[in-house]
Amino acid sequence: MNKIISVAGWARTTRMGGKDFAFIELTDGSGSQTLQVVIDSSIPNFDEVASCTVGASFKFKGTLIKSPAKGQLFELQVSQADRHSVHIFGKADGSTY
């Protein structure tokens, strides 16, 4: 906890928290559990991340924290542009996928 880690997988769900946050439930297919990733709008490619839908594949670098919300014990916070990052491998566009 409270350490920077990297994780990769694809989005099982995506949603916006207003204009300031994006929430992605990330899975790597190894089990039924997902990891909630909270991406802050200060991340340089936030607009591109916000346009991604279910099935998009990512690599996130962020801080694993105890979740303040119900439903999960912890979450990955991607909020520091100088230390955290998002790499999008593929968007899984529904019209071409």
C-alpha positions as CSV (number, residue, x, y, z in Angstrom):
1,M,0.0,0.0,0.0
2,N,1.0,3.6,-0.7
3,K,3.6,2.5,-3.2
4,I,3.9,3.2,-6.9
5,I,3.1,0.1,-8.9
6,S,2.5,-0.7,-12.6
7,V,-0.5,-2.8,-13.7
8,A,-1.8,-3.8,-17.2
9,G,-5.0,-5.2,-18.5
10,W,-8.2,-4.2,-20.2
11,A,-11.2,-2.2,-19.1
12,R,-14.2,-4.1,-17.9
13,T,-16.1,-0.9,-17.2
14,T,-15.3,2.8,-17.8
15,R,-17.1,5.9,-16.5
16,M,-16.4,9.6,-16.0
17,G,-16.5,11.5,-12.6
18,G,-17.5,14.8,-14.1
19,K,-14.7,16.5,-16.0
20,D,-12.0,15.8,-13.4
21,F,-11.8,12.0,-13.1
22,A,-12.1,8.8,-15.1
23,F,-12.8,5.5,-13.4
24,I,-11.7,2.3,-15.1
25,E,-12.3,-1.2,-13.7
26,L,-9.2,-3.0,-14.9
27,T,-8.9,-6.8,-15.3
28,D,-6.1,-9.0,-16.5
29,G,-8.3,-12.0,-17.0
30,S,-6.7,-14.0,-14.2
31,G,-9.7,-13.9,-11.9
32,S,-13.1,-12.4,-11.4
33,Q,-11.8,-9.4,-9.3
34,T,-11.1,-6.1,-10.9
35,L,-8.9,-3.2,-9.8
36,Q,-10.5,0.3,-9.8
37,V,-8.2,2.8,-11.4
38,V,-8.9,6.5,-10.7
39,I,-7.3,8.8,-13.3
40,D,-7.1,12.5,-12.6
41,S,-7.5,15.1,-15.4
42,S,-4.0,16.4,-14.7
43,I,-2.5,13.3,-16.4
44,P,-1.2,14.5,-19.8
45,N,-3.3,12.1,-22.0
46,F,-6.4,12.3,-19.9
47,D,-8.7,13.3,-22.8
48,E,-7.6,10.2,-24.8
49,V,-8.1,8.0,-21.7
50,A,-11.5,9.5,-21.1
51,S,-12.5,8.6,-24.7
52,C,-11.7,4.9,-24.2
53,T,-14.5,2.3,-23.7
54,V,-14.9,-1.2,-22.5
55,G,-12.3,-3.5,-23.9
56,A,-9.5,-0.9,-24.2
57,S,-6.2,-2.1,-23.1
58,F,-3.9,-0.1,-20.8
59,K,-0.8,0.0,-18.6
60,F,-1.1,2.2,-15.6
61,K,1.6,3.5,-13.2
62,G,0.1,4.9,-10.0
63,T,-0.1,4.7,-6.3
64,L,-2.0,1.8,-4.7
65,I,-4.1,3.2,-1.8
66,K,-6.8,2.1,0.6
67,S,-10.1,2.8,-1.1
68,P,-12.2,5.5,0.4
69,A,-15.3,4.0,-1.3
70,K,-17.3,0.9,-0.6
71,G,-17.0,-2.1,-2.8
72,Q,-13.2,-2.5,-2.9
73,L,-10.4,-2.6,-0.4
74,F,-7.9,-0.7,-2.5
75,E,-7.6,1.2,-5.7
76,L,-4.9,2.6,-8.0
77,Q,-4.7,6.4,-8.0
78,V,-3.2,7.9,-11.1
79,S,-3.0,11.6,-10.2
80,Q,0.6,12.9,-10.3
81,A,1.7,13.8,-13.8
82,D,5.4,13.8,-12.8
83,R,5.3,10.3,-11.3
84,H,2.2,8.5,-12.7
85,S,1.4,7.5,-16.3
86,V,-1.2,5.9,-18.6
87,H,-0.2,4.0,-21.7
88,I,-3.1,3.0,-24.0
89,F,-2.3,-0.2,-26.1
90,G,-5.6,-0.3,-27.9
91,K,-9.0,1.5,-27.8
92,A,-11.2,-1.4,-28.9
93,D,-13.4,0.9,-31.0
94,G,-16.8,-0.8,-31.3
95,S,-17.3,0.2,-34.9
96,T,-14.1,-1.5,-36.1
97,Y,-13.4,-4.1,-33.5
